[in-house]
Amino acid sequence: MLSPKDFFQMVRIWSTPLNVFAVAMGSLAAWPSFDAAAFAVAAIGVTMINLASNVANDIYDFKNGADRPEDRELAERGYLLVSKKATAAQEWRVFFALIAIAIMCGIYLSIRYTPIVIPLGIAGIMITLLYSAPKKSAKAIGAGEFLVFLTYGILVVEGAYLLQTGSFSYRPVIFAMPISILIVLVLLANNIRDIKKDSAAGMRTLASRLGPARSKLLFSSMLGLIYLFLIAMPFIGMLPLFSIPIMLATIPLAIKLNRKIVRRTPRDAAAQVSNFSFWIGGLMVLSLLL
């Protein structure tokens, strides 16, 4: 039996805020039109798919040799297969339980709002498996960041907007861009930290292909790009003008985060990027509601 602590480590519970913010950005792009039930159920469904993806990634990284039993650092970071606190069978049961909850959310949304949710959900689940399952997975060939952006920057935000309005639009994709970039940066930071480990296992992630220096330059550039979007949004009617100084006030936090990633990427690099999203996503929501 898994303890709550082991379960939360397995699913990478710290990644939850970014899933909720992705759905929130798509939903709030339709503001002042807002259906709280559609938002809540979609957020739960998307979160379940993401947590399942984290579990599947652990299973296949262990199976493909990227995560090795002798790696004590991984064991200390909560990789349960490495530390032998869980078996692959247990993790698969968690994976399918999470997917089952996501499917139930999809069924409710398809009946209550629109059946288009079903193919969007199926696409999300398939991308989850494509990311890490095959030997030449998207992660292994350096396409992981692209798939993550496709899933959370387009599918999720468009799906959330669809539930609120009944139509698609380019607006939620632009409005969600700061959060979408942060989601990509979570993965990039994680892969920068794991360059040596992934390269030794033959996994050519984007960070492995670029190397440490260029990967860190890409991280810094994308972090700066977030602020270009935040400054531009008030001028195209997506955020109020007073949001500019509010968002710019987070720059010291961004500089601090960037310094950590560039100088010596910490073990919890991905979690630190996710925590930073609280400031960006939270202040975007607050600016819109004030």
C-alpha positions in Angstrom: 0.0 0.0 0.0 1.4 3.4 -1.0 1.5 6.1 1.6 0.0 9.5 0.7 3.5 11.0 0.6 4.7 8.3 -1.8 1.6 8.8 -4.0 2.1 12.5 -4.2 5.8 12.0 -5.1 4.8 9.5 -7.8 2.3 11.7 -9.5 4.5 14.9 -9.1 1.7 16.7 -7.3 3.7 20.0 -7.5 2.8 20.1 -11.3 -0.9 20.6 -10.5 -1.1 24.4 -10.4 0.1 24.7 -14.0 -2.7 22.4 -15.2 -5.3 24.5 -13.4 -3.8 27.7 -14.7 -3.9 26.4 -18.3 -7.6 25.6 -18.0 -8.1 29.0 -16.2 -6.4 30.9 -19.0 -8.6 29.2 -21.6 -11.8 29.8 -19.5 -11.0 33.4 -18.6 -10.2 34.3 -22.2 -14.0 34.2 -22.6 -14.6 36.6 -19.6 -17.1 37.9 -18.5 -18.7 34.7 -19.7 -17.8 32.0 -17.2 -19.2 28.7 -16.2 -17.7 27.6 -12.9 -18.8 23.9 -13.3 -17.2 23.6 -16.7 -14.0 25.1 -15.4 -13.8 22.9 -12.3 -14.5 19.6 -14.1 -12.2 20.4 -17.0 -9.4 21.4 -14.5 -9.8 18.0 -12.7 -9.8 16.1 -16.0 -6.7 17.9 -17.3 -4.9 17.5 -14.0 -5.6 13.7 -14.0 -4.2 13.3 -17.5 -1.1 15.2 -16.5 -0.5 13.3 -13.3 -1.0 10.0 -15.3 1.6 11.3 -17.8 4.0 11.8 -14.9 3.5 8.2 -13.8 3.9 6.8 -17.3 7.1 8.8 -17.8 8.5 7.3 -14.6 7.6 3.8 -15.7 9.1 4.1 -19.2 12.2 6.0 -18.0 12.9 3.1 -15.6 12.1 0.5 -18.3 14.3 2.2 -20.9 17.3 2.6 -18.5 17.2 6.3 -18.1 16.4 5.8 -14.4 18.7 3.2 -12.9 18.3 1.3 -9.6 21.7 2.3 -8.4 21.0 6.1 -8.8 20.7 7.2 -5.2 20.0 10.8 -6.1 16.8 9.7 -8.0 15.7 7.6 -5.0 16.1 10.6 -2.8 14.1 12.8 -5.2 11.1 10.4 -4.8 11.4 8.1 -7.8 9.6 5.1 -6.3 10.7 2.5 -8.9 14.3 3.4 -8.3 13.9 3.4 -4.5 11.8 0.2 -4.7 9.0 1.7 -2.8 6.6 0.8 -5.6 6.5 -1.7 -8.4 5.6 -1.1 -12.0 2.3 -2.9 -11.5 1.4 -0.5 -8.7 2.3 2.5 -10.8 0.3 1.2 -13.7 -2.8 0.8 -11.4 -2.4 4.5 -10.4 -2.0 5.4 -14.1 -5.3 3.7 -15.1 -7.1 5.1 -12.0 -6.1 8.6 -13.0 -7.1 8.1 -16.6 -10.5 6.6 -15.5 -11.2 9.8 -13.5 -10.2 11.9 -16.6 -12.6 9.8 -18.7 -15.5 10.4 -16.3 -14.8 14.1 -16.4 -14.8 14.0 -20.2 -18.1 12.1 -20.4 -19.8 14.6 -18.1 -18.5 17.5 -20.1 -19.5 15.9 -23.4 -23.0 15.4 -22.2 -23.4 18.7 -20.4 -21.6 20.9 -22.9 -20.2 19.6 -26.2 -19.1 16.1 -27.5 -16.0 17.7 -29.1 -14.5 17.3 -25.6 -14.1 13.6 -26.3 -11.7 13.7 -29.2 -9.7 16.5 -27.4 -9.5 14.2 -24.4 -8.4 11.2 -26.4 -5.8 13.3 -28.1 -4.5 14.4 -24.7 -4.2 10.8 -23.5 -2.5 9.6 -26.7 0.0 12.4 -26.5 0.6 11.4 -22.8 1.7 8.0 -24.0 3.5 9.2 -27.1 5.7 11.5 -24.9 7.5 8.6 -23.1 6.1 5.2 -24.2 7.9 4.2 -27.4 11.6 3.5 -27.6 11.8 6.5 -29.9 9.4 8.6 -27.8 8.8 12.3 -28.3 11.0 12.9 -25.3 13.8 10.7 -26.6 14.0 12.5 -29.9 13.8 16.0 -28.6 10.2 16.7 -29.4 8.9 16.6 -25.8 8.7 20.4 -25.4 6.7 20.7 -28.6 4.2 18.1 -27.6 3.8 19.7 -24.2 3.1 23.1 -25.8 0.7 21.5 -28.3 -1.2 19.8 -25.4 -1.4 22.6 -22.9 -0.8 25.7 -25.0 -3.4 24.7 -27.7 -5.6 21.7 -26.9 -6.3 22.5 -23.2 -6.8 26.2 -23.6 -9.0 25.8 -26.7 -11.0 23.1 -25.0 -11.5 25.3 -21.9 -12.6 28.2 -24.1 -14.9 25.9 -26.1 -16.7 24.9 -22.9 -17.3 28.5 -22.0 -18.4 29.8 -25.4 -19.2 26.9 -27.7 -16.6 28.0 -30.2 -12.9 28.1 -31.0 -10.7 31.3 -31.2 -7.1 32.4 -31.4 -7.6 34.6 -28.3 -7.2 31.9 -25.6 -4.0 30.7 -27.2 -2.5 34.2 -27.0 -3.9 34.9 -23.6 -2.5 31.6 -22.2 0.9 32.1 -23.8 2.7 33.1 -20.6 1.4 30.0 -18.8 2.0 27.8 -21.9 5.7 28.9 -22.0 6.1 28.2 -18.3 4.8 24.7 -18.8 7.4 24.2 -21.5 10.0 25.6 -19.2 9.1 23.1 -16.5 10.0 20.3 -18.9 13.1 22.1 -20.2 14.4 22.8 -16.7 13.9 19.1 -15.8 15.8 18.0 -18.9 18.6 20.5 -18.4 19.1 18.9 -15.0 19.1 15.4 -16.5 21.3 16.0 -19.5 24.0 13.5 -18.4 21.5 10.9 -17.3 19.4 11.1 -20.4 22.4 11.1 -22.8 23.8 8.0 -21.1 20.6 6.2 -21.7 20.5 7.3 -25.4 17.7 9.7 -24.9 18.3 12.8 -27.1 16.0 15.3 -25.4 16.0 18.9 -26.6 18.4 19.8 -23.8 20.7 16.9 -24.6 20.8 18.0 -28.3 21.5 21.6 -27.5 23.9 21.0 -24.6 24.0 22.8 -21.2 25.0 26.3 -22.4 22.5 26.6 -25.3 19.7 25.0 -23.3 20.2 27.5 -20.5 20.2 30.3 -23.0 16.9 29.0 -24.4 15.5 28.9 -20.9 16.5 32.5 -20.2 15.1 33.7 -23.6 11.8 32.0 -23.1 11.5 33.4 -19.6 12.0 36.9 -21.0 9.5 36.2 -23.7 6.8 35.7 -21.1 7.2 39.4 -20.1 6.9 40.6 -23.7 3.5 38.9 -23.9 2.5 40.3 -20.5 3.4 43.8 -21.6 1.7 43.5 -25.0 -1.6 42.0 -23.7 -3.1 45.2 -22.3 -2.6 46.9 -25.7 -4.7 44.3 -27.5 -7.4 44.3 -24.9 -6.6 41.0 -23.1 -5.5 42.5 -19.7 -6.1 45.9 -18.1 -3.4 48.5 -18.4 -2.8 48.5 -14.6 -1.7 44.9 -14.9 1.7 46.0 -16.5 3.3 47.3 -13.2 1.8 44.4 -11.3 3.3 41.8 -13.7 6.7 43.6 -13.9 6.9 43.4 -10.1 7.6 39.7 -10.5 10.8 40.3 -12.5 13.1 40.0 -9.5 11.6 36.5 -8.9 12.2 35.6 -12.5 15.8 36.8 -12.3 16.3 34.7 -9.2 14.8 31.6 -10.8 16.9 32.1 -14.0 20.0 32.5 -11.9 19.4 29.2 -10.2 18.8 27.3 -13.5 21.8 28.8 -15.3 24.4 28.6 -12.5 23.7 25.2 -11.1 20.4 23.6 -12.0 18.9 22.4 -8.7 17.4 18.9 -8.2 13.9 20.5 -7.9 14.3 22.7 -10.9 11.0 21.7 -12.4 9.1 22.3 -9.2 10.7 25.7 -8.8 9.5 26.8 -12.2 6.0 25.4 -11.3 6.0 27.4 -8.1 6.9 30.6 -10.1 3.7 30.0 -12.2 1.7 30.9 -9.0 2.9 34.5 -9.4 2.3 34.8 -13.1 -0.9 32.9 -13.3 -2.3 34.2 -10.1 -1.6 37.8 -10.9 -3.0 37.5 -14.4 -6.3 36.1 -12.9 -6.3 38.8 -10.2 -5.7 41.6 -12.8 -8.6 40.3 -14.9 -11.0 40.1 -12.0 -10.3 43.5 -10.4 
